Amino acid sequence: MKPISKYEIQFSGLPLGIHDFEWDLESVFFDERESVEIEGARLKAVVTLTKETRVMILQFIITGELKTICDHCGDELWIDIQTENELHVRFSDETDLSGDEVIYLGTHEYKIDISQYLYEFAFLGLPVKKLHQPGECNPEVERYFELEEGDKKKEKEKDPRWEALEKLKNKV
């Protein structure tokens, strides 16, 4: 028998109405999923399950901070996140109809493992560009970029010998 996941919600015994669940998502949660982008975490996930007769609505609110890598300097960076997502669960004999915001469970199901949704929604909370605040990037990398920028400016400056040829080209 498969062990019960820490992130399962057993809904079969719950009465109709609203039910709240909470989890702390730490670095181990992301390590288990071999996440490359997320190197650490201190998150709180609150899941509100609204159980109705033929549908369940799961509202995910994930807040806290994630450790990732700065896109600019490559150093570690803690980013505050707050994300809200909603997932609708419907019951059907055909369970291959699931989409992004609606999943289908068989009519015989009595629990749902939400670990993958917690992972995905936390990941989606990361900004597209993960950057330190101005002035907080690694100073060695910043100096390298400044040197590189100076080299590009020199390349853009035209050699005076080419100006004469440019004038001839424009006349023709």
KENU-113983 format. One record per residue: residue in three letters; x, y, z of N, C-alpha, C, O, CB in turn; residue number from 1. Coordinates in steps of 0.02 Angstrom, whole numbers, plus 50000, padded with zeros to 5 digits. Glycine has a CB too. Example, Ala and Ser with C-alpha at 12.3 -4.5 7.8 and 13.67 -1.06 7.14 Angstrom:
<sites>
SITE   aa    n_x    n_y    n_z   ca_x   ca_y   ca_z    c_x    c_y    c_z    o_x    o_y    o_z   cb_x   cb_y   cb_z    i
SITE  ala  50660  49716  50390  50615  49775  50390  50660  49835  50390  50712  49834  50423  50565  49776  50452    1
SITE  ser  50642  49888  50354  50684  49947  50357  50645  50002  50394  50670  50057  50402  50704  49970  50286    2
</sites>
This chain:
<sites>
SITE   aa    n_x    n_y    n_z   ca_x   ca_y   ca_z    c_x    c_y    c_z    o_x    o_y    o_z   cb_x   cb_y   cb_z    i
SITE  met  50042  49941  50000  50000  50000  50000  50044  50062  50000  50093  50065  50037  49952  50000  50061    1
SITE  lys  50027  50111  49960  50064  50173  49953  50054  50216  50016  49998  50224  50040  50042  50212  49889    2
SITE  pro  50110  50245  50043  50102  50287  50102  50062  50350  50086  50064  50376  50030  50170  50307  50131    3
SITE  ile  50026  50375  50135  49985  50435  50125  50030  50495  50120  50075  50506  50161  49934  50444  50183    4
SITE  ser  50019  50535  50069  50058  50596  50059  50041  50647  50112  49984  50653  50134  50046  50625  49988    5
SITE  lys  50091  50684  50131  50081  50738  50180  50035  50792  50151  50007  50832  50189  50149  50768  50200    6
SITE  tyr  50029  50794  50086  49991  50847  50052  49926  50822  50022  49902  50849  49972  50034  50879  49998    7
SITE  glu  49897  50771  50052  49833  50745  50028  49776  50775  50070  49782  50785  50130  49831  50669  50032    8
SITE  ile  49721  50787  50035  49660  50808  50069  49609  50752  50058  49591  50736  50002  49633  50878  50042    9
SITE  gln  49586  50724  50112  49534  50673  50108  49467  50708  50114  49448  50731  50168  49543  50617  50164   10
SITE  phe  49432  50712  50059  49371  50752  50056  49307  50711  50066  49254  50739  50077  49367  50788  49990   11
SITE  ser  49313  50645  50062  49251  50604  50064  49213  50611  50129  49151  50607  50128  49269  50531  50052   12
SITE  gly  49245  50621  50185  49209  50626  50248  49191  50697  50268  49160  50707  50320  49250  50595  50302   13
SITE  leu  49211  50745  50227  49197  50815  50244  49125  50834  50226  49100  50814  50174  49246  50861  50207   14
SITE  pro  49093  50872  50269  49025  50896  50252  49030  50951  50199  49083  50980  50188  48989  50923  50315   15
SITE  leu  48974  50965  50165  48973  51019  50117  48989  51084  50153  48970  51094  50211  48903  51024  50082   16
SITE  gly  49026  51128  50119  49045  51192  50150  49118  51207  50140  49151  51179  50096  49028  51191  50224   17
SITE  ile  49143  51251  50182  49212  51276  50176  49256  51244  50229  49238  51240  50287  49213  51353  50183   18
SITE  his  49316  51222  50206  49365  51190  50250  49434  51219  50235  49453  51224  50176  49364  51111  50241   19
SITE  asp  49471  51237  50287  49538  51266  50278  49592  51215  50297  49584  51177  50345  49545  51329  50320   20
SITE  phe  49647  51217  50259  49705  51175  50271  49767  51218  50266  49768  51266  50226  49708  51114  50221   21
SITE  glu  49819  51203  50305  49881  51242  50303  49941  51195  50300  49941  51141  50330  49886  51288  50365   22
SITE  trp  49992  51218  50263  50055  51182  50259  50112  51233  50260  50105  51288  50233  50059  51137  50196   23
SITE  asp  50168  51213  50290  50230  51251  50284  50271  51216  50231  50283  51156  50234  50268  51255  50353   24
SITE  leu  50292  51254  50182  50333  51227  50128  50405  51252  50137  50419  51311  50130  50305  51247  50057   25
SITE  glu  50449  51206  50154  50519  51222  50166  50561  51198  50107  50534  51172  50058  50545  51191  50233   26
SITE  ser  50626  51206  50113  50672  51187  50059  50666  51114  50040  50673  51096  49981  50744  51202  50081   27
SITE  val  50653  51071  50088  50648  50999  50075  50593  50984  50024  50601  50940  49982  50634  50960  50140   28
SITE  phe  50538  51020  50029  50482  51010  49982  50506  51019  49910  50486  50980  49866  50425  51060  49999   29
SITE  phe  50547  51070  49897  50571  51083  49829  50629  51037  49811  50638  51020  49752  50592  51156  49823   30
SITE  asp  50669  51018  49860  50724  50970  49847  50696  50903  49825  50725  50871  49781  50767  50961  49910   31
SITE  glu  50642  50881  49855  50611  50817  49837  50587  50817  49764  50584  50765  49733  50551  50802  49883   32
SITE  arg  50572  50875  49738  50549  50881  49669  50605  50900  49622  50594  50916  49563  50493  50932  49664   33
SITE  glu  50666  50900  49648  50727  50915  49609  50721  50981  49572  50738  50986  49513  50740  50859  49559   34
SITE  ser  50697  51031  49607  50689  51098  49577  50757  51130  49566  50799  51131  49611  50645  51142  49622   35
SITE  val  50767  51155  49507  50830  51189  49490  50825  51263  49506  50873  51293  49529  50847  51178  49415   36
SITE  glu  50768  51293  49493  50757  51365  49503  50752  51384  49577  50778  51436  49597  50695  51387  49468   37
SITE  ile  50721  51342  49617  50708  51359  49687  50757  51320  49731  50756  51259  49733  50634  51342  49706   38
SITE  glu  50800  51358  49765  50852  51327  49806  50834  51326  49880  50866  51290  49919  50917  51363  49797   39
SITE  gly  50785  51364  49900  50764  51366  49969  50695  51396  49974  50672  51430  49928  50815  51406  50011   40
SITE  ala  50662  51384  50031  50594  51411  50038  50575  51417  50111  50595  51377  50153  50545  51366  50002   41
SITE  arg  50536  51468  50124  50502  51478  50188  50432  51504  50170  50419  51564  50170  50542  51529  50236   42
SITE  leu  50388  51457  50154  50322  51475  50130  50268  51447  50176  50277  51397  50210  50312  51449  50059   43
SITE  lys  50211  51480  50175  50151  51456  50208  50098  51450  50153  50084  51498  50117  50127  51504  50268   44
SITE  ala  50069  51392  50148  50016  51380  50099  49951  51369  50137  49946  51325  50180  50033  51318  50053   45
SITE  val  49901  51409  50120  49834  51401  50148  49789  51380  50090  49784  51415  50039  49808  51468  50183   46
SITE  val  49756  51324  50099  49711  51299  50048  49640  51297  50077  49628  51265  50128  49732  51227  50022   47
SITE  thr  49595  51333  50044  49525  51333  50065  49487  51289  50015  49484  51304  49956  49496  51406  50068   48
SITE  leu  49457  51237  50042  49417  51191  50001  49344  51207  50012  49319  51205  50068  49433  51116  50019   49
SITE  thr  49310  51223  49958  49238  51234  49960  49206  51172  49928  49211  51161  49868  49215  51301  49923   50
SITE  lys  49173  51132  49969  49144  51070  49945  49070  51082  49930  49032  51103  49973  49153  51012  49996   51
SITE  glu  49051  51066  49868  48982  51070  49847  48961  51000  49824  49002  50954  49827  48971  51123  49791   52
SITE  thr  48901  50992  49803  48875  50926  49785  48914  50893  49728  48934  50835  49733  48803  50931  49767   53
SITE  arg  48925  50930  49674  48957  50899  49616  49025  50929  49598  49056  50908  49549  48912  50907  49556   54
SITE  val  49049  50976  49638  49112  51009  49623  49146  51030  49688  49113  51042  49739  49101  51071  49576   55
SITE  met  49211  51036  49686  49250  51064  49741  49293  51120  49712  49319  51115  49657  49294  51010  49778   56
SITE  ile  49299  51174  49750  49342  51229  49729  49398  51235  49780  49386  51241  49840  49301  51297  49723   57
SITE  leu  49459  51232  49755  49518  51239  49798  49549  51307  49786  49569  51323  49730  49570  51181  49785   58
SITE  gln  49553  51347  49837  49584  51414  49833  49651  51409  49868  49654  51394  49928  49538  51470  49866   59
SITE  phe  49706  51422  49831  49774  51418  49858  49799  51488  49870  49796  51531  49825  49821  51379  49809   60
SITE  ile  49823  51501  49930  49858  51564  49946  49926  51545  49974  49930  51514  50026  49816  51609  49997   61
SITE  ile  49978  51564  49937  50046  51546  49957  50085  51611  49968  50089  51653  49924  50081  51502  49903   62
SITE  thr  50113  51619  50028  50152  51679  50045  50216  51657  50079  50221  51604  50108  50111  51726  50092   63
SITE  gly  50266  51701  50073  50330  51688  50105  50386  51710  50059  50380  51758  50021  50338  51614  50123   64
SITE  glu  50442  51673  50063  50499  51691  50021  50533  51628  49993  50534  51575  50025  50549  51733  50061   65
SITE  leu  50559  51637  49933  50595  51584  49898  50666  51606  49884  50679  51665  49870  50559  51565  49832   66
SITE  lys  50713  51558  49888  50782  51573  49872  50795  51547  49802  50782  51489  49786  50832  51540  49923   67
SITE  thr  50821  51591  49760  50837  51574  49691  50902  51608  49672  50939  51632  49716  50779  51595  49643   68
SITE  ile  50918  51611  49609  50980  51641  49585  50963  51706  49548  50916  51707  49507  51019  51592  49539   69
SITE  cys  51000  51759  49562  50991  51823  49527  51009  51814  49454  51062  51788  49438  51034  51879  49561   70
SITE  asp  50966  51837  49409  50978  51831  49337  51036  51876  49315  51065  51864  49262  50915  51850  49299   71
SITE  his  51052  51926  49354  51103  51974  49334  51173  51953  49357  51220  51950  49317  51087  52043  49362   72
SITE  cys  51180  51938  49422  51247  51925  49448  51260  51852  49465  51318  51833  49475  51258  51966  49509   73
SITE  gly  51208  51811  49470  51217  51740  49484  51223  51722  49557  51235  51664  49574  51277  51716  49449   74
SITE  asp  51215  51771  49602  51217  51758  49674  51149  51737  49698  51098  51746  49664  51242  51819  49712   75
SITE  glu  51147  51708  49759  51084  51688  49789  51042  51750  49804  51067  51805  49816  51096  51648  49854   76
SITE  leu  50976  51739  49801  50929  51794  49809  50865  51768  49841  50837  51718  49817  50914  51828  49741   77
SITE  trp  50843  51801  49894  50779  51784  49925  50726  51831  49897  50735  51892  49899  50782  51788  50003   78
SITE  ile  50672  51803  49872  50618  51843  49842  50554  51830  49881  50534  51773  49892  50609  51826  49766   79
SITE  asp  50521  51885  49901  50455  51878  49933  50404  51863  49880  50403  51893  49826  50436  51943  49972   80
SITE  ile  50361  51815  49895  50307  51799  49848  50240  51798  49884  50236  51784  49944  50320  51732  49812   81
SITE  gln  50189  51812  49846  50120  51805  49869  50080  51788  49807  50077  51828  49760  50093  51870  49906   82
SITE  thr  50050  51731  49808  50013  51709  49749  49946  51678  49770  49941  51645  49821  50054  51659  49708   83
SITE  glu  49896  51689  49728  49830  51659  49739  49810  51623  49675  49813  51651  49620  49777  51713  49759   84
SITE  asn  49788  51562  49683  49767  51522  49626  49705  51483  49645  49692  51469  49704  49823  51475  49601   85
SITE  glu  49667  51464  49594  49606  51427  49606  49604  51366  49561  49626  51368  49504  49543  51472  49594   86
SITE  leu  49579  51312  49589  49575  51250  49552  49506  51220  49564  49484  51214  49621  49631  51200  49574   87
SITE  his  49472  51202  49511  49406  51171  49516  49414  51096  49506  49449  51073  49462  49356  51201  49463   88
SITE  val  49380  51058  49548  49382  50985  49544  49312  50961  49529  49265  50976  49566  49410  50954  49611   89
SITE  arg  49305  50924  49476  49241  50895  49457  49247  50819  49457  49302  50792  49451  49218  50921  49386   90
SITE  phe  49192  50787  49464  49192  50714  49467  49161  50686  49403  49107  50708  49381  49154  50688  49529   91
SITE  ser  49195  50638  49373  49172  50609  49310  49204  50540  49302  49256  50526  49330  49188  50656  49249   92
SITE  asp  49172  50499  49262  49202  50434  49246  49260  50442  49197  49305  50400  49195  49149  50387  49217   93
SITE  glu  49259  50496  49158  49315  50511  49113  49360  50561  49148  49341  50619  49157  49289  50540  49043   94
SITE  thr  49420  50539  49167  49464  50583  49206  49521  50612  49164  49564  50647  49191  49494  50544  49263   95
SITE  asp  49522  50600  49099  49575  50628  49057  49555  50695  49026  49587  50716  48978  49592  50578  49002   96
SITE  leu  49506  50727  49053  49482  50791  49028  49515  50851  49062  49500  50908  49044  49407  50796  49036   97
SITE  ser  49558  50839  49109  49586  50892  49151  49621  50946  49110  49652  50932  49058  49634  50863  49202   98
SITE  gly  49617  51008  49136  49649  51065  49104  49689  51103  49155  49708  51077  49207  49598  51110  49069   99
SITE  asp  49701  51167  49141  49741  51208  49186  49706  51227  49250  49737  51227  49303  49762  51271  49151  100
SITE  glu  49641  51241  49247  49605  51264  49306  49551  51216  49329  49519  51227  49380  49575  51331  49293  101
SITE  val  49541  51163  49290  49490  51113  49308  49522  51044  49303  49553  51027  49252  49427  51118  49262  102
SITE  ile  49514  51005  49355  49537  50935  49352  49476  50890  49365  49429  50910  49399  49594  50921  49403  103
SITE  tyr  49480  50831  49338  49426  50783  49346  49451  50723  49386  49504  50696  49371  49397  50761  49277  104
SITE  leu  49414  50704  49435  49429  50644  49474  49374  50593  49461  49317  50611  49447  49434  50660  49550  105
SITE  gly  49392  50530  49466  49343  50477  49458  49292  50481  49514  49306  50506  49569  49377  50408  49457  106
SITE  thr  49233  50456  49501  49179  50459  49550  49193  50417  49612  49161  50426  49664  49114  50435  49518  107
SITE  his  49241  50372  49608  49260  50329  49664  49316  50360  49707  49332  50332  49760  49281  50261  49639  108
SITE  glu  49345  50416  49686  49400  50448  49723  49375  50477  49788  49318  50501  49793  49433  50503  49680  109
SITE  tyr  49417  50475  49839  49398  50502  49904  49450  50551  49932  49440  50579  49986  49388  50446  49953  110
SITE  lys  49506  50561  49896  49558  50607  49918  49593  50636  49857  49588  50610  49801  49609  50571  49965  111
SITE  ile  49630  50690  49869  49667  50722  49815  49736  50743  49842  49741  50772  49896  49629  50785  49786  112
SITE  asp  49787  50727  49805  49856  50747  49822  49869  50813  49788  49870  50817  49726  49909  50691  49801  113
SITE  ile  49880  50866  49827  49889  50933  49799  49963  50954  49796  49977  51012  49782  49849  50983  49839  114
SITE  ser  50009  50908  49810  50080  50927  49813  50105  50957  49747  50142  51006  49748  50123  50866  49830  115
SITE  gln  50085  50929  49691  50107  50956  49626  50079  51027  49615  50113  51069  49586  50086  50910  49568  116
SITE  tyr  50018  51039  49636  49988  51105  49628  50022  51156  49674  50033  51213  49655  49912  51103  49643  117
SITE  leu  50039  51135  49735  50076  51180  49780  50143  51199  49749  50163  51257  49751  50088  51146  49849  118
SITE  tyr  50177  51151  49720  50242  51164  49687  50233  51212  49628  50269  51261  49623  50273  51097  49663  119
SITE  glu  50186  51196  49585  50177  51238  49525  50155  51309  49542  50181  51356  49513  50125  51206  49479  120
SITE  phe  50109  51316  49589  50085  51383  49607  50140  51424  49642  50144  51484  49630  50023  51378  49652  121
SITE  ala  50181  51392  49683  50237  51428  49715  50286  51450  49661  50311  51506  49662  50272  51383  49768  122
SITE  phe  50300  51405  49614  50346  51421  49559  50320  51478  49517  50358  51522  49496  50357  51359  49515  123
SITE  leu  50255  51479  49504  50225  51532  49465  50226  51599  49501  50217  51652  49470  50154  51514  49447  124
SITE  gly  50237  51598  49567  50242  51660  49606  50308  51697  49595  50314  51755  49613  50234  51644  49678  125
SITE  leu  50357  51662  49567  50421  51695  49553  50412  51746  49497  50376  51733  49449  50476  51643  49534  126
SITE  pro  50446  51803  49502  50442  51851  49447  50480  51825  49386  50523  51780  49391  50471  51919  49468  127
SITE  val  50465  51853  49327  50499  51832  49266  50573  51847  49271  50615  51806  49254  50468  51866  49204  128
SITE  lys  50589  51908  49293  50659  51927  49304  50673  51927  49378  50641  51962  49417  50674  51998  49273  129
SITE  lys  50721  51886  49397  50739  51880  49468  50802  51921  49479  50857  51898  49461  50748  51805  49489  130
SITE  leu  50795  51981  49508  50851  52026  49515  50856  52053  49586  50806  52063  49620  50845  52084  49466  131
SITE  his  50918  52065  49608  50929  52100  49671  50904  52172  49664  50893  52196  49609  51005  52099  49691  132
SITE  gln  50895  52205  49720  50878  52276  49719  50939  52313  49691  50995  52289  49698  50859  52302  49791  133
SITE  pro  50929  52372  49660  50986  52409  49633  51041  52419  49686  51027  52440  49743  50963  52478  49606  134
SITE  gly  51102  52404  49667  51159  52413  49712  51174  52352  49755  51224  52353  49792  51148  52471  49755  135
SITE  glu  51132  52300  49753  51143  52241  49795  51174  52182  49759  51188  52131  49790  51078  52220  49825  136
SITE  cys  51185  52188  49693  51216  52134  49656  51290  52128  49674  51319  52174  49702  51208  52145  49580  137
SITE  asn  51319  52072  49659  51389  52058  49672  51432  52113  49639  51429  52122  49579  51409  51988  49645  138
SITE  pro  51473  52150  49679  51512  52205  49651  51564  52183  49599  51579  52221  49553  51547  52242  49707  139
SITE  glu  51591  52123  49606  51640  52099  49556  51606  52090  49488  51635  52108  49437  51671  52032  49579  140
SITE  val  51547  52063  49488  51510  52053  49426  51491  52122  49397  51495  52132  49336  51446  52010  49438  141
SITE  glu  51470  52168  49439  51453  52235  49417  51512  52268  49382  51504  52299  49329  51429  52279  49476  142
SITE  arg  51573  52262  49411  51633  52291  49380  51645  52259  49312  51663  52293  49264  51695  52281  49425  143
SITE  tyr  51636  52194  49307  51645  52159  49243  51597  52188  49191  51617  52201  49134  51634  52083  49251  144
SITE  phe  51534  52198  49210  51485  52225  49163  51503  52297  49142  51493  52316  49085  51415  52224  49193  145
SITE  glu  51529  52336  49190  51550  52404  49173  51607  52404  49124  51608  52445  49077  51570  52442  49237  146
SITE  leu  51656  52359  49132  51712  52353  49085  51686  52332  49016  51708  52359  48965  51764  52303  49111  147
SITE  glu  51641  52284  49016  51613  52260  48953  51574  52316  48917  51577  52321  48856  51567  52200  48966  148
SITE  glu  51538  52356  48955  51501  52412  48927  51548  52463  48896  51534  52490  48843  51457  52445  48981  149
SITE  gly  51604  52475  48930  51654  52522  48904  51683  52497  48838  51694  52536  48792  51710  52532  48954  150
SITE  asp  51695  52432  48833  51720  52403  48770  51669  52410  48714  51688  52423  48657  51738  52328  48780  151
SITE  lys  51605  52403  48729  51554  52410  48678  51550  52482  48652  51539  52493  48593  51485  52388  48706  152
SITE  lys  51559  52530  48698  51558  52600  48677  51615  52615  48630  51607  52651  48581  51562  52647  48738  153
SITE  lys  51674  52586  48644  51732  52596  48600  51719  52567  48531  51739  52596  48481  51795  52565  48631  154
SITE  glu  51686  52509  48529  51670  52477  48465  51623  52520  48424  51628  52523  48363  51640  52408  48476  155
SITE  lys  51576  52554  48458  51527  52594  48423  51556  52658  48394  51530  52685  48345  51470  52611  48469  156
SITE  glu  51610  52684  48425  51642  52744  48399  51672  52728  48331  51708  52678  48324  51696  52771  48448  157
SITE  lys  51657  52769  48281  51682  52755  48213  51754  52777  48206  51776  52829  48231  51638  52791  48161  158
SITE  asp  51790  52736  48170  51859  52752  48152  51855  52808  48100  51819  52800  48050  51898  52689  48125  159
SITE  pro  51891  52864  48109  51887  52921  48062  51905  52901  47990  51883  52934  47943  51932  52977  48084  160
SITE  arg  51944  52849  47981  51963  52828  47913  51903  52802  47874  51901  52806  47813  52017  52774  47915  161
SITE  trp  51853  52776  47910  51794  52748  47877  51744  52803  47859  51701  52792  47816  51761  52696  47922  162
SITE  glu  51749  52861  47891  51701  52915  47877  51705  52937  47804  51653  52950  47773  51715  52974  47922  163
SITE  ala  51766  52941  47776  51774  52960  47706  51740  52909  47660  51708  52928  47611  51848  52968  47688  164
SITE  leu  51749  52846  47675  51717  52794  47634  51641  52797  47640  51605  52785  47592  51743  52724  47654  165
SITE  glu  51617  52813  47699  51546  52818  47712  51516  52874  47669  51461  52867  47643  51532  52830  47786  166
SITE  lys  51552  52930  47664  51529  52987  47623  51525  52967  47550  51477  52985  47515  51576  53048  47631  167
SITE  leu  51575  52930  47526  51574  52907  47457  51515  52860  47444  51483  52864  47391  51641  52872  47439  168
SITE  lys  51501  52817  47491  51447  52768  47485  51380  52805  47480  51336  52785  47441  51447  52719  47545  169
SITE  asn  51371  52857  47519  51309  52894  47519  51298  52933  47455  51241  52946  47436  51306  52941  47577  170
SITE  lys  51352  52954  47421  51346  52991  47358  51325  52946  47301  51292  52969  47254  51412  53025  47342  171
SITE  val  51343  52885  47303  51328  52840  47247  51258  52814  47248  51239  52776  47204  51375  52783  47247  172
</sites>
